[in-house]
């Protein structure tokens, strides 16, 4: 009998953990979304602070998601931020040499970033991993 009550507690604990991770995921995705929309709309830049906050949340809580479908989302957001950062840095010299190519490059990176965030949000809303191959 005692074993059954432990199973019930473990299931409830597991379900609560899943809900907590999903709530954290939504906070992170919304912060990323604000930054992504701000990057695409000229003059609406909310600043890098929100992105850093979201990245820190993801890095700190990623370990809590190990072994769950949500671990994929933490990795997805972290990779998205890292790749966008690398692409912005690599294309930064275009701004110094030629304004238009720099504007185009950063615009494309920002659209790609927005796409990745929205795609992750849609998958998380369906309680699914983000399919990196699709």
N, C-alpha and C positions, 0 to 999 in steps of 0.2 A: 504494500500500500504506500509506503514511504517513497518508493521508487516512482510511482505514478505522479505523486505530487511534485517531485523534482522535475519530471518531464514537463509538467504543466508550467512550472516556474521557468524552465529553460525556454519553452516555446514563447511564453509571454515576454521574457527578457530578450529573446531573439527578435520578436516582432517590434518591441520598443526600440531596440538598437537600429533596426531597419528604418523605422519611422524617423528616429533622430538623425540618422545619416542622410535620409532623403531631405529633411528640413535643412540640414547644413548644405547639402547639394543645391537646393533651391536658392539659398542666400548667396552662395558663391556664383551660381549661374546668373542671378539677377545683377550682381555687382559687375560681372563680366559683360552682361548685356548692356548695362548703362555705359560702360567704357566703349564697347563696340559701336553702339549707336552714335556716341559722341565722336568717335573717330571717323565715322562715315559722313556725318553732318558737319560741314564747316562752321566753326564758331561755337559748337556745342561741346567742346572738349571738357569733360568733368575732371580731368587730371589723372595722373598715374597713381595717386594715392588709393583710389578704389581698387585698381588692379592689383596693387601690392597687398592690400588687405585680403582680397579674394585669393591670391596666390598663397599667402601665409596660412589662411584657413585651410586650403587644400593640402598644403604640405604637412601641417600639424595633424589634420584629421585623416589623412590617407591611410595610415596604419590601422585605424579603427575599422576601416572598410575591407581590410584583407579578408579574402574568402567569400565576399559577397558580390553580387552583380554591380553594386555601386562603386567598387574599387576601380572598375573600368572608367567611370565618369571622373573620378579624381585624377586618374592618369591622363584622360582626354583633355581636361582643363589645363593641367600642368604643362602637357606637351604643346597645347595650343598657345599658351602664353610664351613659352620658351621659343618656339619657332617664330612667332610673330616678332618677338624681341630681336632675335637673330636677323630676321629679314629686314626689320626697320634699321638696324645698325649697318647691315651690309649695303643697303640702298641709300643711307644718309648722305654719302658723297654726291649723289645725284643732285641734291638740293644746292650744293655749293657750285657745281659745274653748270647745271641746267635746271632751271626752276620747273619747267613743264614735265620733264621725265621724272623728277623727284616727286612731284604732285601725283602723277599717274601711278608710280610704283607704290607710294604709300596709300593711295586710294584703293588699289587692288589688294594690298595686304589687309587693309581695314575691312574690305568687303569679305575677304576670305575668313578673317577673324570672326566677323559677325555671323557668317554662314556656319562656322564650326560651333559657335555658342548656341545658335538656334537649333542646329541639328542635335546637339547634346541634350538640350532642353526637351525636345520632342521625344527622344528616346527615353529620357528619365521619366517623363510624364506617362509613358507606356510601361514603366518598370522594366525596361530592357537595357541591355548594354548598347553602347554606340558601336555600330559595325564599321570598323575602320576600312574594310574592303569595299563598302558600297559608295 
